[in-house]
Amino acid sequence: MAWIGLAMDFGVSLVWAVAFTALFANVAFVRRHIVSSGLAFGVAVMVVMIFFVVPLGHAPQMHKTPANLFNVFVAHTVFFGLPVALTVRTQIGSPRFRRRLP
């Protein structure tokens, strides 16, 4: 079961990364402000996951204390949203793809 959970976690992360890639490809503001866009994307992922996705499953709910929320906030912004944004910029923002972007 742990392996299935890990695979599903990676799958959900991949879906979120594809969503950011679509934003990067279609929204010029995201391309111009990659760091702030990545951090904001991390916040959006956190809100959707905490309040919509996790309650749909059978996972135990986290206690929404300030310390727990801060921990999740840092995890989603600094360790997810920002790396996804920088990776997308590095890969999709390369010269071979740049001429295809609007």
N, C-alpha and C positions, 0 to 999 in steps of 0.2 A: 504494500500500500504506500509506503514511503516513496518508492520509485515512481509510482503513478502520480503521487502528489508533486514530486519534483518535476516530472515531465509536464504536468499541467501548468505548473508555475512558469516554466520556460515557454510553454505555448502561449499563455496569456501575455507574458512579457513580449513575445514576438509580435503578437497582434497589436499591442500598444506601440511598438517600434514601427510597425508598418503604418499605423495611423499618423505618427509623427513624420514619417517619410512623405506621406501624402500631403501633409501640411507644408512641409519644406518645399515640395515640388510646386505647390499651387499658390502659396502666400508669400509675397515678396517681403513683408514685414518680418516673417519668421527667418528668412535668409539673412536679412540685414542685422537682426538682433538675436543672434543664435543663443547666447548665454541666458538672457532673460526669457527667451521663448522656451528653452529647455527647462529652466526652473519653474516657469508657469505651467508647462506641460506636466512636470512632476507633481505639482499641487493638484492639477486636474485629475491625474491618475489616482492620487491618494484619495481624493474626495469620492470619486466614482467607486473605487475598490472598497473603501470603508463603509460607505452608506448605501451602496446598491448591490455590488457583486458578492461580497462576503456574506451579507445577511441572506442571500438566496441559497447558500450552501449550508452544510451541516457543521461548519467550523465553529469552534467556540468564539464568542464575541469578545473582543478586547475591552478592557476597562478603559473608558475614555477619560483618563486622568491627564492633567497637563503634561506630566513626564512622558507618558505613553504616546500622546499625540505629538509631542516634540520629537520623540524618537522616530515615529513613523514619518513625520514631516521631513526630517533630515534624510531618512532612508529613501524616500520617494523623489526628493528634489536633487540632492547632491549625488546620491548613488544610483539613481535611475534616470531621471529626466535629463540632467546635464550630460552624462555619458552618452545617452542615446542621441541627443542633439549634436554633440561634437563628433560622434561617429558618423552620423548621417551627413553632416557638413563635410567631413573628410572624404567620405566615399561618393556621395551624390554630387557634392559641390566641386568635384574634380573637373578639370578642363574638358574631359571627354563627354561629360554629362551636361556641362554648363550651357552649351549652345541649345539644348533641348528645353531648358527652363524658360518660363514666360518672363 
